[in-house]
Amino acid sequence: MAKHRPPKERKYGKGARRCRICGTHEALIRKYGINICRRCFREVAQKMGFKKYM
Ligand SMILES: [Zn+2]
């Protein structure tokens, strides 16, 4: 019974990368290999020292 694709790990496309913090697929930032979404990045950025962002 395989109606849809099972939720597997994908190597490409949507779902391949998710925010490490909240798990969303939207607005991911891969700039520094951090792989977190824009929103979480703002929080993490301060801790990481990205004070330039916003
Ligand atoms: Zn996030």
PDB file of the backbone (N, CA, C, O) and the ligand in Angstrom, with CONECT records:
HET     ZN  A 101       1
ATOM      1  N   MET A   1       0.835  -1.195   0.000  1.00  0.00           N
ATOM      2  CA  MET A   1       0.000   0.000   0.000  1.00  0.00           C
ATOM      3  C   MET A   1       0.873   1.249   0.000  1.00  0.00           C
ATOM      4  O   MET A   1       1.302   1.715   1.055  1.00  0.00           O
ATOM      5  N   ALA A   2       1.121   1.762  -1.135  1.00  0.00           N
ATOM      6  CA  ALA A   2       1.956   2.963  -1.220  1.00  0.00           C
ATOM      7  C   ALA A   2       1.177   4.046  -1.953  1.00  0.00           C
ATOM      8  O   ALA A   2       1.359   4.280  -3.148  1.00  0.00           O
ATOM      9  N   LYS A   3       0.338   4.670  -1.226  1.00  0.00           N
ATOM     10  CA  LYS A   3      -0.430   5.755  -1.846  1.00  0.00           C
ATOM     11  C   LYS A   3       0.483   6.902  -2.220  1.00  0.00           C
ATOM     12  O   LYS A   3       0.571   7.340  -3.367  1.00  0.00           O
ATOM     13  N   HIS A   4       1.141   7.351  -1.200  1.00  0.00           N
ATOM     14  CA  HIS A   4       2.056   8.464  -1.432  1.00  0.00           C
ATOM     15  C   HIS A   4       3.453   8.024  -1.041  1.00  0.00           C
ATOM     16  O   HIS A   4       3.677   6.938  -0.506  1.00  0.00           O
ATOM     17  N   ARG A   5       4.344   8.884  -1.324  1.00  0.00           N
ATOM     18  CA  ARG A   5       5.712   8.579  -0.930  1.00  0.00           C
ATOM     19  C   ARG A   5       5.810   8.555   0.584  1.00  0.00           C
ATOM     20  O   ARG A   5       5.279   9.437   1.259  1.00  0.00           O
ATOM     21  N   PRO A   6       6.454   7.597   1.091  1.00  0.00           N
ATOM     22  CA  PRO A   6       6.681   7.559   2.540  1.00  0.00           C
ATOM     23  C   PRO A   6       7.620   8.684   2.945  1.00  0.00           C
ATOM     24  O   PRO A   6       8.482   9.095   2.168  1.00  0.00           O
ATOM     25  N   PRO A   7       7.455   9.161   4.124  1.00  0.00           N
ATOM     26  CA  PRO A   7       8.309  10.260   4.605  1.00  0.00           C
ATOM     27  C   PRO A   7       9.731   9.807   4.844  1.00  0.00           C
ATOM     28  O   PRO A   7      10.142   9.495   5.962  1.00  0.00           O
ATOM     29  N   LYS A   8      10.447   9.787   3.771  1.00  0.00           N
ATOM     30  CA  LYS A   8      11.835   9.352   3.890  1.00  0.00           C
ATOM     31  C   LYS A   8      12.754  10.549   3.838  1.00  0.00           C
ATOM     32  O   LYS A   8      12.333  11.676   3.575  1.00  0.00           O
ATOM     33  N   GLU A   9      13.981  10.286   4.087  1.00  0.00           N
ATOM     34  CA  GLU A   9      14.956  11.367   3.922  1.00  0.00           C
ATOM     35  C   GLU A   9      15.240  11.537   2.447  1.00  0.00           C
ATOM     36  O   GLU A   9      15.498  10.575   1.723  1.00  0.00           O
ATOM     37  N   ARG A  10      15.188  12.748   2.035  1.00  0.00           N
ATOM     38  CA  ARG A  10      15.462  13.011   0.621  1.00  0.00           C
ATOM     39  C   ARG A  10      16.757  13.771   0.476  1.00  0.00           C
ATOM     40  O   ARG A  10      17.178  14.520   1.358  1.00  0.00           O
ATOM     41  N   LYS A  11      17.356  13.558  -0.638  1.00  0.00           N
ATOM     42  CA  LYS A  11      18.647  14.215  -0.839  1.00  0.00           C
ATOM     43  C   LYS A  11      18.515  15.482  -1.651  1.00  0.00           C
ATOM     44  O   LYS A  11      19.463  16.255  -1.789  1.00  0.00           O
ATOM     45  N   TYR A  12      17.325  15.684  -2.185  1.00  0.00           N
ATOM     46  CA  TYR A  12      17.152  16.891  -2.978  1.00  0.00           C
ATOM     47  C   TYR A  12      15.693  17.314  -2.909  1.00  0.00           C
ATOM     48  O   TYR A  12      14.839  16.575  -2.420  1.00  0.00           O
ATOM     49  N   GLY A  13      15.430  18.476  -3.389  1.00  0.00           N
ATOM     50  CA  GLY A  13      14.060  18.952  -3.422  1.00  0.00           C
ATOM     51  C   GLY A  13      13.574  19.399  -2.059  1.00  0.00           C
ATOM     52  O   GLY A  13      14.331  19.494  -1.093  1.00  0.00           O
ATOM     53  N   LYS A  14      12.315  19.662  -2.023  1.00  0.00           N
ATOM     54  CA  LYS A  14      11.750  20.090  -0.751  1.00  0.00           C
ATOM     55  C   LYS A  14      11.778  18.937   0.241  1.00  0.00           C
ATOM     56  O   LYS A  14      11.423  17.807  -0.095  1.00  0.00           O
ATOM     57  N   GLY A  15      12.179  19.214   1.394  1.00  0.00           N
ATOM     58  CA  GLY A  15      12.242  18.165   2.391  1.00  0.00           C
ATOM     59  C   GLY A  15      13.650  17.664   2.576  1.00  0.00           C
ATOM     60  O   GLY A  15      13.961  16.981   3.551  1.00  0.00           O
ATOM     61  N   ALA A  16      14.488  18.008   1.641  1.00  0.00           N
ATOM     62  CA  ALA A  16      15.868  17.568   1.785  1.00  0.00           C
ATOM     63  C   ALA A  16      16.538  18.347   2.910  1.00  0.00           C
ATOM     64  O   ALA A  16      17.372  17.833   3.656  1.00  0.00           O
ATOM     65  N   ARG A  17      16.145  19.574   2.995  1.00  0.00           N
ATOM     66  CA  ARG A  17      16.728  20.415   4.035  1.00  0.00           C
ATOM     67  C   ARG A  17      15.614  21.025   4.864  1.00  0.00           C
ATOM     68  O   ARG A  17      14.614  21.516   4.341  1.00  0.00           O
ATOM     69  N   ARG A  18      15.809  20.982   6.115  1.00  0.00           N
ATOM     70  CA  ARG A  18      14.826  21.598   6.991  1.00  0.00           C
ATOM     71  C   ARG A  18      15.554  22.427   8.035  1.00  0.00           C
ATOM     72  O   ARG A  18      16.751  22.288   8.284  1.00  0.00           O
ATOM     73  N   CYS A  19      14.765  23.281   8.616  1.00  0.00           N
ATOM     74  CA  CYS A  19      15.330  24.052   9.706  1.00  0.00           C
ATOM     75  C   CYS A  19      15.703  23.105  10.846  1.00  0.00           C
ATOM     76  O   CYS A  19      14.921  22.240  11.240  1.00  0.00           O
ATOM     77  N   ARG A  20      16.867  23.285  11.340  1.00  0.00           N
ATOM     78  CA  ARG A  20      17.316  22.381  12.400  1.00  0.00           C
ATOM     79  C   ARG A  20      16.578  22.656  13.693  1.00  0.00           C
ATOM     80  O   ARG A  20      16.552  21.823  14.598  1.00  0.00           O
ATOM     81  N   ILE A  21      15.992  23.806  13.769  1.00  0.00           N
ATOM     82  CA  ILE A  21      15.370  24.203  15.026  1.00  0.00           C
ATOM     83  C   ILE A  21      13.868  23.938  14.999  1.00  0.00           C
ATOM     84  O   ILE A  21      13.340  23.228  15.855  1.00  0.00           O
ATOM     85  N   CYS A  22      13.189  24.510  14.018  1.00  0.00           N
ATOM     86  CA  CYS A  22      11.737  24.355  14.010  1.00  0.00           C
ATOM     87  C   CYS A  22      11.277  23.354  12.954  1.00  0.00           C
ATOM     88  O   CYS A  22      10.132  22.903  12.994  1.00  0.00           O
ATOM     89  N   GLY A  23      12.141  23.001  12.020  1.00  0.00           N
ATOM     90  CA  GLY A  23      11.816  21.937  11.085  1.00  0.00           C
ATOM     91  C   GLY A  23      11.042  22.374   9.858  1.00  0.00           C
ATOM     92  O   GLY A  23      10.526  21.534   9.120  1.00  0.00           O
ATOM     93  N   THR A  24      10.954  23.660   9.632  1.00  0.00           N
ATOM     94  CA  THR A  24      10.222  24.115   8.469  1.00  0.00           C
ATOM     95  C   THR A  24      11.065  23.995   7.211  1.00  0.00           C
ATOM     96  O   THR A  24      12.291  23.885   7.255  1.00  0.00           O
ATOM     97  N   HIS A  25      10.363  24.021   6.096  1.00  0.00           N
ATOM     98  CA  HIS A  25      11.094  23.955   4.833  1.00  0.00           C
ATOM     99  C   HIS A  25      11.210  25.337   4.225  1.00  0.00           C
ATOM    100  O   HIS A  25      11.887  25.535   3.216  1.00  0.00           O
ATOM    101  N   GLU A  26      10.550  26.276   4.843  1.00  0.00           N
ATOM    102  CA  GLU A  26      10.449  27.586   4.211  1.00  0.00           C
ATOM    103  C   GLU A  26      11.564  28.521   4.639  1.00  0.00           C
ATOM    104  O   GLU A  26      12.008  28.531   5.787  1.00  0.00           O
ATOM    105  N   ALA A  27      11.990  29.296   3.672  1.00  0.00           N
ATOM    106  CA  ALA A  27      12.955  30.366   3.949  1.00  0.00           C
ATOM    107  C   ALA A  27      14.190  29.854   4.666  1.00  0.00           C
ATOM    108  O   ALA A  27      14.637  30.416   5.666  1.00  0.00           O
ATOM    109  N   LEU A  28      14.710  28.805   4.141  1.00  0.00           N
ATOM    110  CA  LEU A  28      15.917  28.264   4.761  1.00  0.00           C
ATOM    111  C   LEU A  28      17.131  29.088   4.385  1.00  0.00           C
ATOM    112  O   LEU A  28      17.236  29.625   3.282  1.00  0.00           O
ATOM    113  N   ILE A  29      18.010  29.166   5.303  1.00  0.00           N
ATOM    114  CA  ILE A  29      19.268  29.851   5.044  1.00  0.00           C
ATOM    115  C   ILE A  29      20.392  28.835   5.089  1.00  0.00           C
ATOM    116  O   ILE A  29      20.631  28.184   6.106  1.00  0.00           O
ATOM    117  N   ARG A  30      21.052  28.721   4.001  1.00  0.00           N
ATOM    118  CA  ARG A  30      22.144  27.744   3.928  1.00  0.00           C
ATOM    119  C   ARG A  30      23.465  28.465   3.789  1.00  0.00           C
ATOM    120  O   ARG A  30      24.504  27.860   3.528  1.00  0.00           O
ATOM    121  N   LYS A  31      23.404  29.715   3.960  1.00  0.00           N
ATOM    122  CA  LYS A  31      24.548  30.558   3.646  1.00  0.00           C
ATOM    123  C   LYS A  31      25.820  30.059   4.321  1.00  0.00           C
ATOM    124  O   LYS A  31      26.855  29.908   3.673  1.00  0.00           O
ATOM    125  N   TYR A  32      25.743  29.818   5.556  1.00  0.00           N
ATOM    126  CA  TYR A  32      26.935  29.419   6.300  1.00  0.00           C
ATOM    127  C   TYR A  32      26.878  27.949   6.660  1.00  0.00           C
ATOM    128  O   TYR A  32      27.582  27.474   7.551  1.00  0.00           O
ATOM    129  N   GLY A  33      26.018  27.239   5.938  1.00  0.00           N
ATOM    130  CA  GLY A  33      25.881  25.820   6.228  1.00  0.00           C
ATOM    131  C   GLY A  33      25.135  25.574   7.525  1.00  0.00           C
ATOM    132  O   GLY A  33      25.268  24.523   8.152  1.00  0.00           O
ATOM    133  N   ILE A  34      24.349  26.563   7.911  1.00  0.00           N
ATOM    134  CA  ILE A  34      23.668  26.426   9.184  1.00  0.00           C
ATOM    135  C   ILE A  34      22.334  25.720   9.033  1.00  0.00           C
ATOM    136  O   ILE A  34      21.855  25.067   9.960  1.00  0.00           O
ATOM    137  N   ASN A  35      21.733  25.858   7.845  1.00  0.00           N
ATOM    138  CA  ASN A  35      20.482  25.154   7.554  1.00  0.00           C
ATOM    139  C   ASN A  35      19.397  25.414   8.590  1.00  0.00           C
ATOM    140  O   ASN A  35      18.836  24.488   9.176  1.00  0.00           O
ATOM    141  N   ILE A  36      19.128  26.640   8.792  1.00  0.00           N
ATOM    142  CA  ILE A  36      18.000  26.979   9.633  1.00  0.00           C
ATOM    143  C   ILE A  36      17.166  28.026   8.912  1.00  0.00           C
ATOM    144  O   ILE A  36      17.651  28.701   8.005  1.00  0.00           O
ATOM    145  N   CYS A  37      15.955  28.151   9.307  1.00  0.00           N
ATOM    146  CA  CYS A  37      15.072  29.052   8.597  1.00  0.00           C
ATOM    147  C   CYS A  37      15.341  30.491   9.009  1.00  0.00           C
ATOM    148  O   CYS A  37      16.050  30.784   9.972  1.00  0.00           O
ATOM    149  N   ARG A  38      14.753  31.343   8.246  1.00  0.00           N
ATOM    150  CA  ARG A  38      15.021  32.765   8.417  1.00  0.00           C
ATOM    151  C   ARG A  38      14.673  33.241   9.819  1.00  0.00           C
ATOM    152  O   ARG A  38      15.381  34.042  10.430  1.00  0.00           O
ATOM    153  N   ARG A  39      13.576  32.725  10.293  1.00  0.00           N
ATOM    154  CA  ARG A  39      13.123  33.185  11.604  1.00  0.00           C
ATOM    155  C   ARG A  39      14.066  32.727  12.712  1.00  0.00           C
ATOM    156  O   ARG A  39      14.491  33.512  13.559  1.00  0.00           O
ATOM    157  N   CYS A  40      14.373  31.452  12.679  1.00  0.00           N
ATOM    158  CA  CYS A  40      15.258  30.931  13.719  1.00  0.00           C
ATOM    159  C   CYS A  40      16.640  31.549  13.593  1.00  0.00           C
ATOM    160  O   CYS A  40      17.348  31.743  14.581  1.00  0.00           O
ATOM    161  N   PHE A  41      17.004  31.850  12.367  1.00  0.00           N
ATOM    162  CA  PHE A  41      18.322  32.416  12.161  1.00  0.00           C
ATOM    163  C   PHE A  41      18.482  33.726  12.908  1.00  0.00           C
ATOM    164  O   PHE A  41      19.543  34.037  13.449  1.00  0.00           O
ATOM    165  N   ARG A  42      17.420  34.465  12.920  1.00  0.00           N
ATOM    166  CA  ARG A  42      17.498  35.762  13.600  1.00  0.00           C
ATOM    167  C   ARG A  42      17.815  35.586  15.075  1.00  0.00           C
ATOM    168  O   ARG A  42      18.531  36.384  15.680  1.00  0.00           O
ATOM    169  N   GLU A  43      17.275  34.543  15.621  1.00  0.00           N
ATOM    170  CA  GLU A  43      17.553  34.313  17.039  1.00  0.00           C
ATOM    171  C   GLU A  43      18.956  33.765  17.229  1.00  0.00           C
ATOM    172  O   GLU A  43      19.710  34.206  18.096  1.00  0.00           O
ATOM    173  N   VAL A  44      19.276  32.804  16.404  1.00  0.00           N
ATOM    174  CA  VAL A  44      20.576  32.167  16.530  1.00  0.00           C
ATOM    175  C   VAL A  44      21.689  33.123  16.147  1.00  0.00           C
ATOM    176  O   VAL A  44      22.787  33.094  16.702  1.00  0.00           O
ATOM    177  N   ALA A  45      21.371  33.964  15.189  1.00  0.00           N
ATOM    178  CA  ALA A  45      22.395  34.868  14.666  1.00  0.00           C
ATOM    179  C   ALA A  45      23.010  35.705  15.779  1.00  0.00           C
ATOM    180  O   ALA A  45      24.214  35.960  15.792  1.00  0.00           O
ATOM    181  N   GLN A  46      22.193  36.111  16.677  1.00  0.00           N
ATOM    182  CA  GLN A  46      22.706  36.948  17.761  1.00  0.00           C
ATOM    183  C   GLN A  46      23.674  36.172  18.635  1.00  0.00           C
ATOM    184  O   GLN A  46      24.684  36.699  19.101  1.00  0.00           O
ATOM    185  N   LYS A  47      23.349  34.940  18.839  1.00  0.00           N
ATOM    186  CA  LYS A  47      24.231  34.131  19.667  1.00  0.00           C
ATOM    187  C   LYS A  47      25.523  33.808  18.923  1.00  0.00           C
ATOM    188  O   LYS A  47      26.605  33.709  19.502  1.00  0.00           O
ATOM    189  N   MET A  48      25.355  33.651  17.610  1.00  0.00           N
ATOM    190  CA  MET A  48      26.517  33.269  16.823  1.00  0.00           C
ATOM    191  C   MET A  48      27.368  34.470  16.473  1.00  0.00           C
ATOM    192  O   MET A  48      28.520  34.330  16.060  1.00  0.00           O
ATOM    193  N   GLY A  49      26.805  35.641  16.638  1.00  0.00           N
ATOM    194  CA  GLY A  49      27.588  36.832  16.384  1.00  0.00           C
ATOM    195  C   GLY A  49      27.317  37.473  15.039  1.00  0.00           C
ATOM    196  O   GLY A  49      28.106  38.295  14.573  1.00  0.00           O
ATOM    197  N   PHE A  50      26.214  37.108  14.410  1.00  0.00           N
ATOM    198  CA  PHE A  50      25.849  37.758  13.153  1.00  0.00           C
ATOM    199  C   PHE A  50      25.049  39.018  13.469  1.00  0.00           C
ATOM    200  O   PHE A  50      23.828  39.059  13.319  1.00  0.00           O
ATOM    201  N   LYS A  51      25.734  39.987  13.887  1.00  0.00           N
ATOM    202  CA  LYS A  51      25.011  41.171  14.313  1.00  0.00           C
ATOM    203  C   LYS A  51      24.619  42.047  13.141  1.00  0.00           C
ATOM    204  O   LYS A  51      23.798  42.957  13.263  1.00  0.00           O
ATOM    205  N   LYS A  52      25.220  41.755  12.016  1.00  0.00           N
ATOM    206  CA  LYS A  52      24.929  42.566  10.842  1.00  0.00           C
ATOM    207  C   LYS A  52      23.537  42.275  10.306  1.00  0.00           C
ATOM    208  O   LYS A  52      22.897  43.139   9.706  1.00  0.00           O
ATOM    209  N   TYR A  53      23.082  41.073  10.525  1.00  0.00           N
ATOM    210  CA  TYR A  53      21.807  40.675   9.954  1.00  0.00           C
ATOM    211  C   TYR A  53      20.664  41.433  10.605  1.00  0.00           C
ATOM    212  O   TYR A  53      20.443  41.330  11.812  1.00  0.00           O
ATOM    213  N   MET A  54      19.955  42.180   9.809  1.00  0.00           N
ATOM    214  CA  MET A  54      18.853  43.015  10.271  1.00  0.00           C
ATOM    215  C   MET A  54      19.323  43.974  11.356  1.00  0.00           C
ATOM    216  O   MET A  54      18.528  44.762  11.870  1.00  0.00           O
TER     217      MET A  54
HETATM  218 ZN    ZN A 101      13.270  27.514  12.055  1.00  0.00          ZN2+
END
